[in-house]
Amino acid sequence: MSTEKPTIEAREAKFRIGQTVRHRVFPFRGVIYDVDPVFDNTDEWYEAIPLSMRPHKNQPFYHVYAQNDESTYEAYVSEQNLLIDDSDEPLRHPDVEREFVRDVEGCYRARRLLTH
């Protein structure tokens, strides 16, 4: 019996670092600060998602400095659950100001290049 994990083919990411997005289902928005070409989190995290809402793993997943009406936090979100946020409202997450500069057009640009 083979213990190898099946190969998952990566897709090109639809969103980019610095882009403001919102969740398709849950009421939060934020800015993307990293992208995984395919799922790269723990099995426990994945299995904690209700089966009816569980995204497939062979799509980009995004690390997001997120906020809702009550708090700021970091989120790990599948591409299928993100939409472009075009509200033009600035984000209040403290890491957004530390890691990004907001230009006159309202776009976020990384202060420095982050590499793995």
C-alpha positions as CSV (number, residue, x, y, z in Angstrom):
1,M,0.0,0.0,0.0
2,S,1.4,3.4,-1.0
3,T,1.6,6.2,1.5
4,E,2.2,8.9,-1.1
5,K,-0.2,11.8,-1.2
6,P,-1.9,12.3,-4.5
7,T,-0.4,15.0,-6.7
8,I,-2.5,18.2,-6.8
9,E,-2.1,20.3,-9.9
10,A,-1.8,24.0,-9.1
11,R,-3.8,26.6,-11.0
12,E,-2.9,30.2,-11.7
13,A,-4.1,32.5,-8.9
14,K,-7.0,34.8,-9.8
15,F,-6.1,37.4,-7.1
16,R,-2.8,39.1,-6.2
17,I,-1.0,40.2,-3.1
18,G,-2.2,43.6,-2.1
19,Q,-5.7,43.1,-3.6
20,T,-8.7,43.9,-1.4
21,V,-11.2,41.1,-1.3
22,R,-14.3,40.0,0.6
23,H,-15.6,36.6,1.5
24,R,-18.4,35.2,-0.6
25,V,-20.3,33.9,2.4
26,F,-19.0,35.4,5.7
27,P,-19.1,39.1,6.4
28,F,-15.4,40.0,6.3
29,R,-13.1,41.8,3.9
30,G,-9.3,42.2,3.9
31,V,-6.1,42.4,1.9
32,I,-4.2,39.4,0.5
33,Y,-0.7,39.1,1.9
34,D,0.3,35.7,0.5
35,V,-0.9,33.0,-1.9
36,D,-0.5,29.2,-1.8
37,P,-1.0,27.7,-5.3
38,V,-2.9,24.8,-3.6
39,F,-4.1,24.0,-0.1
40,D,-1.2,24.1,2.4
41,N,-2.7,24.0,5.8
42,T,-3.3,21.2,8.3
43,D,-5.7,18.4,7.8
44,E,-7.3,19.3,11.1
45,W,-8.1,22.8,9.8
46,Y,-9.5,21.4,6.6
47,E,-11.7,18.8,8.3
48,A,-13.1,21.4,10.8
49,I,-14.9,23.0,7.9
50,P,-18.4,21.6,7.5
51,L,-18.6,19.2,4.6
52,S,-21.3,21.2,2.9
53,M,-19.0,24.2,2.8
54,R,-15.6,22.5,2.4
55,P,-13.7,23.8,-0.6
56,H,-11.6,21.6,-2.8
57,K,-7.9,21.6,-2.3
58,N,-6.7,22.0,-5.9
59,Q,-7.2,25.8,-6.1
60,P,-5.2,28.7,-4.8
61,F,-5.6,29.6,-1.1
62,Y,-5.0,33.1,0.2
63,H,-3.6,34.5,3.4
64,V,-5.7,37.5,4.2
65,Y,-5.4,40.3,6.8
66,A,-9.1,40.3,7.5
67,Q,-11.6,42.4,9.4
68,N,-15.3,42.3,10.2
69,D,-17.4,44.8,12.2
70,E,-16.0,43.5,15.6
71,S,-12.4,42.5,15.0
72,T,-9.3,42.0,12.9
73,Y,-7.6,38.7,12.3
74,E,-5.8,36.6,9.7
75,A,-7.8,34.3,7.5
76,Y,-6.9,31.4,5.1
77,V,-9.5,31.4,2.3
78,S,-10.0,29.3,-0.9
79,E,-10.2,31.2,-4.2
80,Q,-13.8,30.0,-4.7
81,N,-14.8,31.9,-1.6
82,L,-13.3,35.3,-2.5
83,L,-14.7,38.2,-4.4
84,I,-13.1,41.5,-5.3
85,D,-14.0,44.2,-2.8
86,D,-14.5,47.5,-4.6
87,S,-15.8,49.5,-1.6
88,D,-12.7,51.8,-1.6
89,E,-13.0,51.9,2.2
90,P,-9.6,51.7,3.9
91,L,-8.8,48.6,6.1
92,R,-8.1,49.0,9.8
93,H,-6.2,45.8,10.3
94,P,-2.9,46.9,12.0
95,D,-0.7,44.6,9.7
96,V,-2.1,46.2,6.6
97,E,-0.6,49.6,7.5
98,R,2.7,47.9,8.6
99,E,3.0,45.7,5.4
100,F,1.4,47.8,2.7
101,V,1.2,51.4,1.4
102,R,-2.2,52.6,0.1
103,D,-1.7,54.7,-3.0
104,V,-3.8,57.6,-4.2
105,E,-6.1,55.2,-6.2
106,G,-6.8,53.1,-3.0
107,C,-4.6,50.1,-4.1
108,Y,-2.3,48.4,-1.6
109,R,1.3,47.9,-2.5
110,A,3.7,45.8,-0.4
111,R,6.3,47.9,1.5
112,R,8.8,45.2,0.9
113,L,9.1,42.0,-1.2
114,L,8.2,38.9,0.9
115,T,9.7,35.6,-0.2
116,H,9.4,32.1,1.1
